[in-house]
Amino acid sequence: MPVQDLYLLSLHEPFDAPGHPVPINATLVHARSLLHRVVPQPDGGRIYRCLTEFPGRAPGCVVPLSTLTFELAGGALWHRIGDWEQVVEAVAHLAASQQCDAMLMGLPELTLALMRGGPTTVCTLYHPDGTRSCAGPADRQQRLGELTAQVRRFAADSPFWPGDDLVPPPSQPRTMPYKPYRS
């Protein structure tokens, strides 16, 4: 059974926005925003299905686009889903033009790096004193938990509005082609 209440986190080139103290490098929208008519279809609908039908998703969770890439054989199966770049661009435009609710964020560099990679990402941090340390899957999950808590606080006042004029998700393929990446 699909999980209805999920959020997509997409990363993009930073841009300045009025009222934001740092450049915006990430956009978070309700998964249903992928079903908006301005989003290329059926690609947006297939990505929506990937978000909502993957086994084990919990209501209210934040799913980075990189997690979908991981679940689609490290990106090898994107051709069976659609053009994620065009969809992300359309969703970012939808959010920027306030045609849906969105959280526009300026994520710190480490969070950005962890969200760019899949769930098994490990980042090496080089410190000014010459030492280094690593941030890995537990750090990524912690930051996703923080983003999820932010979304829940935002949605507590009122649910995320996915936009108007939504289309139904495509019925084909019958089952989405998940195959989590294994190195």
N, CA, C and O of each residue as an XYZ file, in Angstrom:
732
protein
N       0.843     -1.188      0.000
C       0.000      0.000      0.000
C       0.888      1.251      0.000
O       1.785      1.370      0.835
N       0.648      2.171     -0.919
C       1.470      3.377     -0.972
C       1.345      4.238      0.287
O       0.276      4.329      0.890
N       2.447      4.861      0.665
C       2.456      5.811      1.774
C       2.117      7.170      1.171
O       2.787      7.623      0.244
N       1.080      7.821      1.694
C       0.583      9.046      1.077
C       1.322     10.308      1.502
O       1.382     11.263      0.727
N       1.872     10.346      2.676
C       2.398     11.586      3.229
C       3.922     11.554      3.297
O       4.501     11.292      4.351
N       4.567     11.823      2.155
C       6.026     11.821      2.061
C       6.501     13.121      1.451
O       5.718     13.875      0.872
N       7.806     13.380      1.587
C       8.384     14.621      1.094
C       9.644     14.324      0.297
O      10.454     13.480      0.682
N       9.800     15.032     -0.823
C      10.970     14.884     -1.678
C      11.936     16.029     -1.390
O      11.547     17.196     -1.371
N      13.190     15.679     -1.169
C      14.255     16.663     -0.996
C      15.118     16.627     -2.248
O      15.740     15.611     -2.560
N      15.148     17.739     -2.955
C      16.013     17.821     -4.135
C      17.047     18.913     -3.914
O      16.763     19.950     -3.314
N      18.242     18.661     -4.408
C      19.347     19.610     -4.304
C      19.531     20.265     -5.669
O      19.264     19.651     -6.703
N      19.976     21.484     -5.663
C      20.148     22.206     -6.922
C      21.200     23.281     -6.765
O      21.726     23.505     -5.675
N      21.501     23.949     -7.879
C      22.459     25.051     -7.843
C      21.944     26.116     -6.882
O      20.754     26.431     -6.896
N      22.811     26.672     -6.057
C      22.368     27.692     -5.104
C      21.878     28.960     -5.810
O      22.402     29.362     -6.849
N      20.852     29.576     -5.207
C      20.378     30.878     -5.684
C      20.003     31.720     -4.480
O      19.639     31.195     -3.428
N      20.095     33.036     -4.645
C      19.722     33.961     -3.574
C      18.226     34.191     -3.626
O      17.630     34.271     -4.700
N      17.625     34.296     -2.445
C      16.193     34.556     -2.350
C      15.955     35.609     -1.278
O      16.587     35.579     -0.222
N      15.049     36.535     -1.546
C      14.731     37.559     -0.549
C      14.290     36.913      0.770
O      13.510     35.960      0.775
N      14.788     37.435      1.860
C      14.401     36.931      3.172
C      15.193     35.732      3.650
O      15.003     35.277      4.778
N      16.080     35.212      2.813
C      16.909     34.076      3.217
C      18.339     34.563      3.411
O      18.912     35.176      2.511
N      18.921     34.296      4.578
C      20.274     34.806      4.856
C      21.389     34.073      4.106
O      22.499     34.589      3.980
N      21.091     32.876      3.611
C      22.100     32.099      2.876
C      21.502     31.674      1.536
O      20.280     31.630      1.396
N      22.341     31.362      0.554
C      21.805     30.889     -0.722
C      20.995     29.599     -0.551
O      21.327     28.752      0.278
N      19.947     29.465     -1.332
C      19.074     28.291     -1.306
C      19.698     27.214     -2.189
O      19.931     27.447     -3.375
N      19.970     26.036     -1.623
C      20.570     24.946     -2.393
C      19.745     23.656     -2.333
O      20.152     22.629     -2.875
N      18.582     23.717     -1.668
C      17.725     22.532     -1.552
C      16.265     22.967     -1.488
O      15.933     24.010     -0.924
N      15.412     22.149     -2.073
C      13.971     22.394     -2.050
C      13.289     21.121     -1.585
O      13.598     20.025     -2.052
N      12.355     21.284     -0.657
C      11.607     20.162     -0.124
C      10.130     20.408     -0.406
O       9.592     21.456     -0.049
N       9.472     19.438     -1.051
C       8.054     19.543     -1.377
C       7.347     18.253     -0.992
O       7.977     17.212     -0.802
N       6.026     18.341     -0.879
C       5.228     17.135     -0.667
C       5.331     16.277     -1.925
O       5.378     16.807     -3.035
N       5.366     14.974     -1.760
C       5.492     14.065     -2.904
C       4.388     14.296     -3.938
O       4.627     14.145     -5.136
N       3.193     14.659     -3.493
C       2.084     14.869     -4.434
C       2.342     16.032     -5.388
O       1.698     16.119     -6.433
N       3.277     16.931     -5.048
C       3.620     18.017     -5.975
C       4.173     17.468     -7.287
O       4.114     18.146     -8.312
N       4.706     16.254     -7.266
C       5.198     15.611     -8.486
C       4.071     15.298     -9.464
O       4.327     15.005    -10.632
N       2.828     15.359     -8.994
C       1.671     15.063     -9.839
C       1.051     16.328    -10.438
O      -0.007     16.267    -11.064
N       1.706     17.463    -10.247
C       1.199     18.722    -10.784
C       1.328     18.713    -12.306
O       2.268     18.135    -12.854
N       0.387     19.351    -12.976
C       0.383     19.369    -14.452
C       1.595     20.074    -15.064
O       1.949     19.781    -16.206
N       2.240     20.990    -14.343
C       3.420     21.653    -14.912
C       4.677     20.779    -14.825
O       5.700     21.099    -15.430
N       4.600     19.693    -14.085
C       5.709     18.745    -13.980
C       5.592     17.766    -15.149
O       4.506     17.248    -15.408
N       6.700     17.503    -15.862
C       6.619     16.554    -16.980
C       6.017     15.222    -16.527
O       6.462     14.616    -15.553
N       5.005     14.793    -17.254
C       4.323     13.537    -16.955
C       4.484     12.600    -18.154
O       4.510     13.084    -19.286
N       4.591     11.315    -17.964
C       4.345     10.568    -16.732
C       5.553     10.491    -15.790
O       5.478      9.844    -14.746
N       6.680     11.156    -16.155
C       7.898     11.044    -15.342
C       7.670     11.436    -13.883
O       8.078     10.716    -12.972
N       7.016     12.582    -13.661
C       6.746     13.024    -12.290
C       5.907     12.016    -11.531
O       6.147     11.759    -10.351
N       4.925     11.446    -12.208
C       4.070     10.439    -11.574
C       4.819      9.163    -11.240
O       4.553      8.536    -10.214
N       5.745      8.776    -12.088
C       6.540      7.570    -11.800
C       7.481      7.816    -10.622
O       7.680      6.933     -9.788
N       8.061      9.023    -10.553
C       8.916      9.343     -9.408
C       8.065      9.370     -8.142
O       8.508      8.908     -7.090
N       6.851      9.906     -8.230
C       5.917      9.881     -7.100
C       5.695      8.444     -6.638
O       5.728      8.161     -5.440
N       5.472      7.551     -7.574
C       5.255      6.146     -7.216
C       6.503      5.544     -6.570
O       6.398      4.771     -5.618
N       7.689      5.898     -7.089
C       8.927      5.401     -6.464
C       9.009      5.862     -5.011
O       9.406      5.099     -4.131
N       8.635      7.103     -4.771
C       8.662      7.636     -3.402
C       7.670      6.914     -2.501
O       8.009      6.523     -1.384
N       6.461      6.739     -2.981
C       5.379      6.272     -2.111
C       5.236      4.760     -2.036
O       4.617      4.250     -1.102
N       5.790      4.034     -2.995
C       5.593      2.581     -3.027
C       6.790      1.773     -2.561
O       6.677      0.561     -2.377
N       7.943      2.418     -2.364
C       9.109      1.656     -1.942
C       8.836      1.021     -0.583
O       8.349      1.701      0.320
N       9.136     -0.259     -0.417
C       8.848     -0.950      0.843
C       9.532     -0.297      2.047
O      10.705      0.069      1.987
N       8.786     -0.162      3.122
C       9.356      0.314      4.373
C       9.327      1.814      4.585
O       9.818      2.290      5.609
N       8.773      2.574      3.659
C       8.680      4.021      3.875
C       7.703      4.300      5.013
O       6.693      3.614      5.171
N       8.027      5.315      5.796
C       7.172      5.714      6.911
C       6.470      7.030      6.573
O       7.076      7.905      5.955
N       5.218      7.184      6.963
C       4.524      8.447      6.720
C       5.297      9.614      7.327
O       5.824      9.525      8.436
N       5.350     10.706      6.573
C       5.998     11.917      7.055
C       7.493     11.978      6.835
O       8.123     12.964      7.219
N       8.089     10.954      6.228
C       9.545     10.962      6.080
C       9.982     11.819      4.896
O       9.220     12.076      3.965
N      11.230     12.246      4.970
C      11.873     13.015      3.916
C      12.752     12.047      3.126
O      13.565     11.321      3.698
N      12.578     12.048      1.803
C      13.355     11.165      0.940
C      14.163     12.024     -0.033
O      13.587     12.683     -0.899
N      15.486     12.022      0.101
C      16.312     12.754     -0.858
C      16.281     12.076     -2.231
O      16.119     10.859     -2.325
N      16.433     12.848     -3.262
C      16.488     12.301     -4.620
C      17.614     11.270     -4.722
O      17.483     10.285     -5.449
N      18.716     11.486     -4.001
C      19.831     10.532     -4.044
C      19.435      9.162     -3.490
O      20.004      8.146     -3.889
N      18.470      9.129     -2.579
C      17.986      7.840     -2.074
C      17.252      7.099     -3.184
O      17.404      5.886     -3.326
N      16.456      7.821     -3.972
C      15.787      7.179     -5.111
C      16.821      6.639     -6.094
O      16.670      5.534     -6.614
N      17.869      7.415     -6.346
C      18.921      6.962     -7.260
C      19.535      5.665     -6.734
O      19.749      4.724     -7.499
N      19.815      5.614     -5.443
C      20.346      4.406     -4.811
C      19.389      3.228     -5.012
O      19.812      2.125     -5.357
N      18.095      3.475     -4.793
C      17.089      2.410     -4.902
C      16.865      1.956     -6.339
O      16.346      0.864     -6.571
N      17.247      2.775     -7.290
C      17.109      2.447     -8.706
C      18.461      1.993     -9.266
O      18.926      2.485    -10.294
N      19.071      1.045     -8.561
C      20.338      0.424     -8.975
C      21.434      1.460     -9.179
O      22.189      1.404    -10.149
N      21.510      2.408     -8.248
C      22.542      3.437     -8.340
C      22.337      4.363     -9.534
O      23.285      4.988    -10.010
N      21.103      4.450    -10.014
C      20.774      5.316    -11.148
C      20.629      4.575    -12.462
O      20.145      5.143    -13.441
N      21.038      3.322    -12.500
C      20.973      2.546    -13.752
C      19.543      2.336    -14.246
O      19.344      2.041    -15.425
N      18.547      2.479    -13.378
C      17.152      2.250    -13.782
C      16.364      3.549    -13.987
O      15.160      3.503    -14.238
N      17.027      4.707    -13.882
C      16.303      5.966    -14.094
C      15.646      6.007    -15.472
O      14.572      6.589    -15.621
N      16.271      5.402    -16.476
C      15.699      5.430    -17.827
C      14.312      4.781    -17.879
O      13.525      5.079    -18.778
N      14.010      3.901    -16.927
C      12.684      3.255    -16.886
C      11.668      4.097    -16.122
O      10.468      3.825    -16.176
N      12.146      5.120    -15.411
C      11.266      5.989    -14.620
C      11.011      7.293    -15.357
O       9.861      7.672    -15.579
N      12.077      7.977    -15.733
C      11.917      9.242    -16.435
C      13.117     10.146    -16.248
O      14.131      9.762    -15.665
N      12.974     11.344    -16.753
C      14.033     12.335    -16.709
C      13.954     13.102    -15.390
O      13.240     14.099    -15.283
N      14.695     12.628    -14.392
C      14.604     13.232    -13.058
C      15.063     14.692    -13.073
O      14.558     15.500    -12.293
N      16.004     15.042    -13.941
C      16.492     16.423    -13.983
C      15.393     17.390    -14.408
O      15.237     18.453    -13.807
N      14.631     17.033    -15.439
C      13.527     17.890    -15.874
C      12.448     17.979    -14.801
O      11.865     19.042    -14.590
N      12.182     16.871    -14.128
C      11.167     16.858    -13.076
C      11.607     17.749    -11.915
O      10.817     18.556    -11.425
N      12.851     17.614    -11.472
C      13.359     18.431    -10.363
C      13.320     19.908    -10.739
O      12.940     20.745     -9.920
N      13.707     20.234    -11.960
C      13.666     21.625    -12.420
C      12.229     22.159    -12.394
O      11.994     23.286    -11.958
N      11.281     21.359    -12.853
C       9.876     21.787    -12.854
C       9.347     21.956    -11.432
O       8.605     22.897    -11.153
N       9.723     21.052    -10.538
C       9.273     21.146     -9.146
C       9.891     22.372     -8.472
O       9.219     23.059     -7.703
N      11.156     22.649     -8.753
C      11.803     23.839     -8.184
C      11.102     25.099     -8.681
O      10.902     26.040     -7.913
N      10.730     25.127     -9.949
C       9.990     26.273    -10.498
C       8.621     26.389     -9.839
O       8.187     27.487     -9.490
N       7.947     25.266     -9.672
C       6.641     25.224     -9.008
C       6.749     25.818     -7.604
O       5.915     26.625     -7.193
N       7.785     25.409     -6.877
C       8.004     25.900     -5.509
C       8.358     27.382     -5.505
O       7.810     28.152     -4.716
N       9.273     27.784     -6.388
C       9.717     29.180     -6.428
C       8.589     30.132     -6.815
O       8.563     31.281     -6.375
N       7.664     29.654     -7.635
C       6.534     30.490     -8.058
C       5.330     30.343     -7.119
O       4.237     30.831     -7.409
N       5.551     29.666     -5.996
C       4.550     29.503     -4.937
C       3.271     28.836     -5.430
O       2.170     29.177     -4.997
N       3.435     27.873     -6.349
C       2.300     27.084     -6.808
C       2.119     25.812     -5.990
O       1.268     24.977     -6.295
N       2.940     25.677     -4.937
C       2.815     24.595     -3.964
C       3.559     25.053     -2.718
O       4.353     25.993     -2.768
N       3.295     24.378     -1.594
C       4.075     24.658     -0.393
C       5.442     24.003     -0.543
O       5.571     22.908     -1.090
N       6.441     24.691     -0.052
C       7.801     24.161     -0.143
C       8.638     24.756      0.965
O       8.342     25.834      1.482
N       9.673     24.048      1.318
C      10.694     24.574      2.203
C      11.927     24.793      1.346
O      12.520     23.846      0.831
N      12.302     26.050      1.203
C      13.521     26.398      0.478
C      14.616     26.535      1.524
O      14.484     27.315      2.467
N      15.700     25.775      1.360
C      16.710     25.696      2.405
C      18.114     25.947      1.877
O      18.427     25.670      0.719
N      18.925     26.465      2.739
C      20.356     26.585      2.492
C      21.051     25.593      3.404
O      21.409     25.925      4.534
N      21.243     24.381      2.919
C      21.840     23.332      3.748
C      23.333     23.571      3.928
O      24.005     24.006      2.993
N      23.862     23.293      5.122
C      25.311     23.388      5.348
C      26.053     22.386      4.451
O      25.473     21.394      4.010
N      27.322     22.650      4.191
C      28.112     21.830      3.259
C      28.100     20.340      3.598
O      27.928     19.513      2.703
N      28.279     19.981      4.871
C      28.306     18.564      5.219
C      26.950     17.917      4.963
O      26.888     16.824      4.400
N      25.873     18.567      5.363
C      24.539     18.016      5.115
C      24.312     17.871      3.619
O      23.785     16.857      3.162
N      24.704     18.870      2.869
C      24.572     18.835      1.414
C      25.333     17.639      0.831
O      24.805     16.915     -0.013
N      26.564     17.438      1.280
C      27.369     16.321      0.784
C      26.732     14.978      1.135
O      26.714     14.067      0.307
N      26.211     14.848      2.349
C      25.577     13.596      2.763
C      24.286     13.331      1.993
O      23.953     12.178      1.719
N      23.557     14.393      1.643
C      22.299     14.226      0.917
C      22.530     13.978     -0.570
O      21.677     13.408     -1.251
N      23.690     14.411     -1.073
C      24.018     14.172     -2.493
C      24.246     12.694     -2.765
O      23.907     12.190     -3.836
N      24.819     12.010     -1.795
C      25.101     10.587     -1.957
C      23.968      9.758     -1.388
O      23.091     10.281     -0.701
N      23.985      8.485     -1.670
C      22.950      7.586     -1.166
C      23.135      7.253      0.298
O      23.989      7.827      0.973
N      22.327      6.322      0.788
C      22.330      5.968      2.211
C      23.641      5.413      2.744
O      23.837      5.369      3.959
N      24.540      4.989      1.870
C      25.817      4.430      2.331
C      26.972      5.423      2.200
O      28.134      5.046      2.348
N      26.659      6.669      1.928
C      27.677      7.699      1.707
C      28.565      7.903      2.933
O      28.088      7.940      4.067
N      29.854      8.032      2.681
C      30.829      8.402      3.709
C      31.601      9.610      3.179
O      32.146      9.572      2.076
N      31.643     10.671      3.965
C      32.366     11.893      3.596
C      33.555     12.061      4.534
O      33.429     11.906      5.748
N      34.702     12.378      3.960
C      35.877     12.675      4.769
C      35.944     14.180      4.972
O      35.855     14.955      4.019
N      36.102     14.579      6.219
C      36.179     15.995      6.571
C      37.617     16.325      6.929
O      38.236     15.650      7.752
N      38.143     17.371      6.302
C      39.500     17.820      6.580
C      39.409     19.079      7.427
O      38.761     20.051      7.040
N      40.055     19.057      8.574
C      39.975     20.149      9.534
C      41.190     21.072      9.417
O      42.256     20.645      8.974
N      41.027     22.336      9.815
C      42.126     23.310      9.714
C      43.401     22.888     10.445
O      44.497     23.302     10.066
N      43.266     22.066     11.490
C      44.458     21.654     12.243
C      45.187     20.475     11.594
O      46.144     19.948     12.161
N      44.730     20.056     10.390
C      45.388     18.970      9.684
C      44.798     17.601      9.956
O      45.173     16.629      9.300
N      43.889     17.504     10.904
C      43.257     16.214     11.185
C      42.091     16.010     10.227
O      41.676     16.919      9.508
N      41.585     14.800     10.243
C      40.396     14.517      9.442
C      39.489     13.571     10.198
O      39.914     12.850     11.101
N      38.243     13.593      9.808
C      37.251     12.695     10.393
C      36.276     12.307      9.294
O      36.308     12.858      8.194
N      35.423     11.366      9.604
C      34.461     10.890      8.610
C      33.037     11.085      9.120
O      32.774     11.012     10.320
N      32.131     11.333      8.188
C      30.688     11.353      8.465
C      30.083     10.318      7.533
O      30.409     10.273      6.347
N      29.205      9.491      8.070
C      28.665      8.396      7.269
C      27.164      8.229      7.384
O      26.442      9.183      7.673
N      26.699      7.008      7.157
C      25.269      6.732      7.132
C      24.516      7.177      8.396
O      23.397      7.678      8.293
N      25.100      7.004      9.559
C      24.414      7.423     10.798
C      24.264      8.944     10.830
O      23.236      9.458     11.272
N      25.289      9.665     10.361
C      25.215     11.131     10.302
C      24.152     11.570      9.298
O      23.396     12.509      9.548
N      24.104     10.882      8.166
C      23.093     11.196      7.146
C      21.696     10.980      7.721
O      20.811     11.820      7.561
N      21.512      9.852      8.388
C      20.199      9.549      8.963
C      19.831     10.569     10.037
O      18.666     10.952     10.148
N      20.797     11.008     10.822
C      20.528     12.023     11.845
C      20.036     13.312     11.189
O      19.070     13.916     11.656
N      20.688     13.733     10.119
C      20.281     14.962      9.433
C      18.917     14.799      8.771
O      18.125     15.742      8.746
N      18.634     13.612      8.235
C      17.294     13.368      7.684
C      16.244     13.428      8.785
O      15.138     13.922      8.567
N      16.589     12.926      9.963
C      15.684     13.015     11.108
C      15.411     14.459     11.494
O      14.283     14.815     11.834
N      16.447     15.291     11.441
C      16.277     16.718     11.751
C      15.385     17.397     10.710
O      14.534     18.214     11.059
N      15.580     17.059      9.435
C      14.733     17.627      8.380
C      13.287     17.159      8.529
O      12.352     17.935      8.331
N      13.113     15.897      8.876
C      11.768     15.361      9.086
C      11.081     16.087     10.237
O       9.898     16.414     10.142
N      11.802     16.340     11.314
C      11.235     17.078     12.453
C      10.840     18.496     12.030
O       9.800     19.001     12.451
N      11.665     19.136     11.204
C      11.346     20.474     10.685
C      10.044     20.438      9.880
O       9.178     21.297     10.044
N       9.921     19.445      9.018
C       8.723     19.309      8.193
C       7.501     19.092      9.082
O       6.448     19.687      8.853
N       7.640     18.256     10.076
C       6.496     17.985     10.969
C       6.063     19.247     11.715
O       4.869     19.474     11.910
N       7.026     20.064     12.130
C       6.674     21.335     12.785
C       5.935     22.250     11.812
O       4.935     22.872     12.171
N       6.431     22.326     10.587
C       5.803     23.155      9.561
C       4.390     22.643      9.269
O       3.444     23.427      9.195
N       4.253     21.334      9.104
C       2.969     20.732      8.744
C       1.987     20.680      9.912
O       0.797     20.447      9.700
N       2.460     20.891     11.134
C       1.564     20.866     12.290
C       0.546     22.004     12.207
O      -0.595     21.853     12.644
N       0.961     23.147     11.644
C       0.047     24.277     11.484
C      -0.984     23.993     10.404
O      -2.171     24.261     10.591
N      -0.544     23.458      9.287
C      -1.438     23.031      8.217
C      -0.651     22.120      7.288
O       0.559     22.286      7.134
N      -1.324     21.159      6.668
C      -0.605     20.224      5.790
C       0.047     20.946      4.615
O      -0.414     22.005      4.188
N       1.114     20.364      4.103
C       1.749     20.893      2.901
C       0.722     20.861      1.765
O       0.053     19.852      1.545
N       0.613     21.964      1.064
C      -0.250     22.046     -0.103
C       0.577     21.621     -1.317
O       1.575     22.268     -1.632
N       0.178     20.541     -2.007
C       0.972     20.066     -3.137
C       0.755     20.864     -4.417
O       1.450     20.646     -5.410
N      -0.192     21.775     -4.402
C      -0.533     22.523     -5.601
C      -1.911     22.085     -6.088
O      -2.480     21.102     -5.613
N      -2.418     22.832     -7.034
C      -3.721     22.505     -7.625
C      -3.508     21.806     -8.963
O      -2.399     21.756     -9.496
N      -4.597     21.273     -9.482
C      -4.576     20.696    -10.825
C      -3.614     19.516    -10.908
O      -2.774     19.451    -11.805
N      -3.745     18.576     -9.959
C      -2.895     17.388     -9.937
C      -3.481     16.311    -10.845
O      -4.694     16.237    -11.041
N      -2.611     15.490    -11.388
C      -3.033     14.371    -12.229
C      -2.880     13.080    -11.432
O      -2.093     13.030    -10.486
N      -3.619     12.041    -11.799
C      -3.415     10.762    -11.102
C      -2.066     10.159    -11.495
O      -1.587     10.383    -12.607
N      -1.452      9.396    -10.587
C      -0.185      8.748    -10.950
C      -0.434      7.706    -12.043
O      -1.522      7.134    -12.113
N       0.557      7.456    -12.890
C       0.378      6.458    -13.949
C       0.241      5.057    -13.347
O       0.824      4.751    -12.307
N      -0.528      4.232    -14.014
C      -0.724      2.860    -13.521
C       0.353      1.908    -14.041
O       0.485      0.789    -13.543
N       1.112      2.341    -15.028
C       2.158      1.500    -15.602
C       3.525      2.115    -15.300
O       3.642      3.339    -15.348
N       4.527      1.365    -15.002
C       4.503     -0.077    -14.900
C       3.735     -0.533    -13.662
O       3.565      0.221    -12.703
N       3.293     -1.737    -13.702
C       2.516     -2.281    -12.583
C       3.328     -2.257    -11.291
O       2.809     -1.919    -10.228
N       4.606     -2.620    -11.394
C       5.524     -2.604    -10.246
C       6.742     -1.773    -10.635
O       7.285     -1.918    -11.730
N       7.155     -0.917     -9.740
C       8.325     -0.078    -10.007
C       9.591     -0.940     -9.923
O       9.637     -1.895     -9.148
N      10.621     -0.606    -10.720
C      11.811     -1.473    -10.838
C      12.889     -1.229     -9.773
O      14.009     -0.840    -10.105
N      12.558     -1.454     -8.511
C      13.540     -1.207     -7.459
C      14.626     -2.261     -7.463
O      14.363     -3.446     -7.669
N      15.831     -1.821     -7.235
C      16.969     -2.724     -7.092
C      18.057     -1.933     -6.384
O      18.974     -1.422     -7.027
N      17.959     -1.827     -5.030
C      18.961     -1.032     -4.315
C      20.384     -1.393     -4.718
O      20.733     -2.562     -4.887
N      21.188     -0.350     -4.864
C      22.566     -0.486     -5.322
C      23.399     -1.265     -4.314
O      23.312     -1.043     -3.106
N      24.184     -2.157     -4.820
C      25.142     -2.895     -3.998
C      26.511     -2.745     -4.656
O      26.677     -3.062     -5.834
N      27.478     -2.266     -3.903
C      28.814     -2.080     -4.510
C      29.589     -3.359     -4.532
O      30.725     -3.385     -5.004
